[in-house]
Amino acid sequence: MNERLEAKIENARKLQDELKSTGITAELDEKTGELKINGAEFTKGDDMYG
């Protein structure tokens, strides 16, 4: 694994932990370093979106 990808994954893990502390779940793809965030979680309790 190259250094750039390793750094991306490390940063994604940090962001994942920060999001988790606010109640937002994110799935980390260890191969690409991408986070998949559930967009529905951003509208919880918001009457505008029902």
C-alpha positions as a Python dict, from the first residue, in 0.01 Angstrom:
ca = {
    (1, 'M'): (0, 0, 0),
    (2, 'N'): (141, 339, -88),
    (3, 'E'): (193, 620, 162),
    (4, 'R'): (-73, 843, 11),
    (5, 'L'): (-342, 576, 45),
    (6, 'E'): (-229, 494, 399),
    (7, 'A'): (-260, 863, 494),
    (8, 'K'): (-604, 882, 332),
    (9, 'I'): (-722, 579, 528),
    (10, 'E'): (-581, 718, 854),
    (11, 'N'): (-759, 1051, 798),
    (12, 'A'): (-1081, 870, 709),
    (13, 'R'): (-1061, 672, 1034),
    (14, 'K'): (-1023, 995, 1232),
    (15, 'L'): (-1323, 1148, 1055),
    (16, 'Q'): (-1521, 828, 1109),
    (17, 'D'): (-1452, 852, 1484),
    (18, 'E'): (-1554, 1219, 1492),
    (19, 'L'): (-1877, 1144, 1309),
    (20, 'K'): (-1950, 851, 1540),
    (21, 'S'): (-1919, 1081, 1842),
    (22, 'T'): (-2201, 1293, 1695),
    (23, 'G'): (-2423, 992, 1627),
    (24, 'I'): (-2355, 968, 1254),
    (25, 'T'): (-2241, 632, 1122),
    (26, 'A'): (-1998, 605, 834),
    (27, 'E'): (-1860, 293, 669),
    (28, 'L'): (-1490, 299, 579),
    (29, 'D'): (-1375, 118, 265),
    (30, 'E'): (-1027, -2, 368),
    (31, 'K'): (-921, -57, 6),
    (32, 'T'): (-995, 295, -118),
    (33, 'G'): (-1001, 503, 201),
    (34, 'E'): (-1348, 633, 118),
    (35, 'L'): (-1618, 691, 379),
    (36, 'K'): (-1979, 611, 300),
    (37, 'I'): (-2207, 825, 514),
    (38, 'N'): (-2578, 757, 555),
    (39, 'G'): (-2734, 1083, 428),
    (40, 'A'): (-3065, 1006, 598),
    (41, 'E'): (-2895, 1060, 933),
    (42, 'F'): (-2853, 1429, 856),
    (43, 'T'): (-3230, 1482, 846),
    (44, 'K'): (-3327, 1300, 1167),
    (45, 'G'): (-3564, 1512, 1369),
    (46, 'D'): (-3588, 1777, 1098),
    (47, 'D'): (-3956, 1855, 1030),
    (48, 'M'): (-3870, 2002, 690),
    (49, 'Y'): (-3800, 1652, 557),
    (50, 'G'): (-4077, 1472, 741),
}
